[in-house]
Amino acid sequence: MIGLYSGTYSKLVVLSGILTIAIADAVSDALGIHSSEESENKHTSREVWDQLFLPFCLSLFLR
């Protein structure tokens, strides 16, 4: 995050950048799991959507 800090000299911008990366990573993980579960055609629609939200929440809050 040196690039963000040297461009703005703002700790808020650096923290926002870190938070943005964490959210983007959590979303990409959750969507990958969701599409994998959806393509198997073994699960109900409710189970597939649960596989989207649970990994997103866990990934976001445990990092």
Backbone as a ProteinNet text record, in pm:
[ID]
protein_1_A
[PRIMARY]
MIGLYSGTYSKLVVLSGILTIAIADAVSDALGIHSSEESENKHTSREVWDQLFLPFCLSLFLR
[TERTIARY]
79.7	0	84.7	210.7	298.3	253.1	204.7	160.7	44.3	-51.2	-163.9	-118.9	-31.2	11.9	97.2	188.9	274.2	197.4	85.4	5.1	-84.7	-125.5	-222.3	-178.6	-85.8	-42.4	-160.7	-250.5	-369.6	-382.2	-387.7	-406.2	-545.5	-642.7	-778.8	-784.5	-712	-709.4	-644.7	-538.4	-471.3	-565	-633.6	-727.7	-844.2	-890	-996.5	-949.9	-827.1	-771.4	-762.2	-719.4	-711	-849.5	-946	-1082.8	-1141.9	-1114.4	-1162.5	-1106.4	-978.9	-916	-975.3	-999.2	-1056.6	-1196.9	-1277.8	-1414.1	-1410.7	-1326.3	-1316.8	-1272	-1178.6	-1131.4	-1241.8	-1315.9	-1425	-1535.2	-1566.5	-1669.5	-1624	-1500.1	-1452.7	-1449.8	-1410.4	-1413.8	-1556	-1648.6	-1787.4	-1851.7	-1824.8	-1882.8	-1823.8	-1697.7	-1636.5	-1701.2	-1723	-1788.9	-1933.6	-2001	-2140.2	-2153.6	-2071.1	-2082.4	-2045.3	-1952.1	-1915.8	-2031.8	-2094.8	-2208.7	-2327.2	-2347.9	-2459.9	-2441.6	-2319.5	-2295.6	-2307.7	-2302.4	-2313.1	-2455.4	-2555.8	-2697.5	-2735.3	-2672.2	-2704.1	-2776.5	-2780.5	-2829	-2954	-3031.6	-3148.7	-3102.4	-3195.6	-3163.9	-3122.6	-3188.6	-3156.2	-3013.6	-2973.1	-2837.2	-2732.1	-2763.3	-2668.2	-2649.1	-2757.9	-2746.8	-2679.5	-2703.2	-2631.2	-2481.7	-2443.3	-2302.3	-2242.6	-2323.9	-2274.4	-2250.8	-2347.3	-2340	-2249.3	-2251.4	-2170.6	-2020.6	-1967	-1823.8	-1786.5	-1876.4	-1849.5	-1834.6	-1929.7	-1924.5	-1803.4	-1778.7	-1664.1	-1531.9	-1521.1	-1397.4	-1373.9	-1479.2	-1467	-1430.1	-1493.8	-1475.2	-1358.8	-1310.3	-1199.4	-1062.8	-1058.9	-928.7	-875.3
-118.9	0	126.4	113.2	229.7	324.6	270.6	354.9	444.7	390	472.5	579.8	544.6	641.4	751.3	712.8	816.8	904.7	855.6	938.1	1035.2	1000.1	1084.8	1128.5	1057.7	1082.2	1075	983.4	968.6	824.6	806.4	672.2	619.2	708.9	667.8	604.2	661.1	606.1	467.8	450.7	321.1	217.7	252	159.4	127.6	225.4	201.5	106.8	122.1	32	-111	-128.2	-262.3	-323.7	-245.2	-293.8	-330.5	-251.2	-280.5	-412.2	-435.4	-560.4	-678.6	-663.2	-772.1	-807.4	-706.2	-732	-796.3	-747.6	-804.5	-950.2	-982.1	-1119.6	-1209.6	-1161	-1240	-1264.5	-1163.2	-1177.8	-1278	-1270.5	-1363.1	-1506.5	-1527.1	-1662.2	-1715.2	-1633.6	-1676.4	-1705.2	-1623	-1647.2	-1772.1	-1799.6	-1922.1	-2045.7	-2044.7	-2157.5	-2169.2	-2056.4	-2055.3	-2115.2	-2072.8	-2124.8	-2272.4	-2315.5	-2456.9	-2541.7	-2496.5	-2570.4	-2568.9	-2457.5	-2446.5	-2539	-2556.3	-2638.5	-2787.9	-2827.6	-2969.7	-3023.9	-2937.4	-2977	-3083.7	-3081.7	-3177.4	-3111	-2979.5	-2907	-2826.4	-2797.8	-2712.5	-2568.6	-2487.1	-2345.8	-2279	-2313.9	-2256.7	-2292.8	-2416.9	-2460.3	-2388	-2366.7	-2297	-2153.1	-2084.4	-1945.7	-1938.4	-2040	-2044.9	-2056	-2126.2	-2140.9	-2012.4	-1914.5	-1783	-1694.8	-1690.1	-1596.3	-1641.7	-1769.1	-1816.9	-1799.4	-1843.8	-1820.4	-1672.7	-1590.5	-1446.9	-1389.3	-1419.1	-1365.7	-1417.1	-1546.1	-1602.2	-1547.4	-1539.5	-1490.4	-1343.4	-1266	-1124	-1097.5	-1168.1	-1138.5	-1213.6	-1318.1	-1394.2	-1351.9	-1256.4	-1211.8	-1098.5
0	0	0	-28.7	-34.2	-144.4	-253.6	-363.8	-326.3	-252.2	-208.5	-111	-19.5	80.1	17.2	-71.5	-129.4	-228.2	-277.7	-367.8	-294.8	-172.4	-103.1	36.8	95.4	234	330.5	304.6	387.5	435.6	565.8	621	590.5	580.2	547.5	408.1	313.9	178.4	178.5	255.2	264.2	325.6	433.7	496.4	402.4	328.8	230.7	121.1	77.9	-23.2	26.1	149.4	207.7	220.5	265.2	278.2	142	42.1	-93.2	-144.2	-122.4	-165.6	-90.2	39.1	118.9	70.4	41.9	-6.8	-145.2	-233.7	-368.7	-363.5	-275.7	-262.1	-208	-109.2	-52.6	-155.6	-234.2	-338.5	-444.6	-487.6	-591.3	-540.5	-414.8	-357.7	-351.8	-302.9	-288.9	-424.6	-522.8	-656	-721.2	-695.8	-747.8	-688.4	-558.4	-492	-539.9	-552.1	-597.1	-737.1	-829	-966.4	-973	-890.3	-885.8	-834.8	-728	-672	-768.4	-836.8	-929	-1049.3	-1093.5	-1212.2	-1183.6	-1056.2	-1023.3	-1038.5	-1028.4	-1037.5	-935.6	-817.3	-711	-594.4	-591.8	-475.6	-509	-404	-422.4	-442.9	-488.1	-510.5	-379.6	-270.7	-138.7	-97.4	-118.7	-82.9	-165.7	-291.7	-379.1	-332.6	-296.7	-250.3	-113.9	-30.5	97.5	74.7	-30.7	-63.7	-120.1	-147.2	-187.8	-65.4	24.8	136.7	250	283.3	394.7	369.3	255.5	232.7	224.8	169.3	162.9	303.1	388.9	525.5	602.7	593.6	664.7	612.5	482.4	422.6	457.2	458.3	486.1	632	722.3	863.9	928.5	865.8	924.9	872.2	784.2	732.7	812.4
[MASK]
+++++++++++++++++++++++++++++++++++++++++++++++++++++++++++++++

